[in-house]
């Protein structure tokens, strides 16, 4: 199994950004920045980093809460997690993701072979990054803040989506009562108004999240790999 490790990169503001990284055992196909969920760099995030590396992608997850010395909030109450999210600053988020992309560039990955992916909060940030930076492809999984911004320093996704600069895939689930989410439809329309290839996939929900179903989770994972395989060349 591909090993993961954590590196530290000093920043110009005097802080140090932690990066969880994993390298493929064989040839490197490109690089992907993994943006963590609201609860930080959890086991699920580390698993995503590891899984992408297993498919040949040099993978790096910046710890966006590093200025508060917080890596993982897996056991925290929901209100504590929201307070942490609210402390994020848009400029700092972009600076941290830029550092992660720079780390990939230092490992000989060109911009057109760089991708970004995130789940939950990270999915929202992934779309915003793909609208403000030039890269090869982006994937958002259950990104929050579709119609209403997820934090004061980030735009809503329907605001950001028309400015997408690279192919973008959105993966979502139906609402809890099994109905289509009108906000996801709005996001699909907003993304399609950009000048790049976009796709939005909506899965049925059998539990709290659509990926509670192993078959659905496997299908979403394969779609993600296919998207990067198709656009990072």
Secondary structure as UniProt FT lines:
FT   STRAND          4..10
FT   TURN            12..13
FT   STRAND          16..22
FT   STRAND          30..35
FT   TURN            38..39
FT   HELIX           43..54
FT   TURN            55..56
FT   STRAND          57..62
FT   TURN            64..65
FT   HELIX           66..68
FT   TURN            74..75
FT   HELIX           78..86
FT   HELIX           90..106
FT   TURN            107..108
FT   HELIX           111..113
FT   STRAND          114..119
FT   HELIX           121..132
FT   STRAND          137..141
FT   TURN            152..153
FT   HELIX           157..161
FT   TURN            162..163
FT   STRAND          167..173
FT   TURN            176..177
FT   HELIX           182..192
FT   STRAND          198..203
FT   HELIX           210..212
FT   HELIX           214..231
//
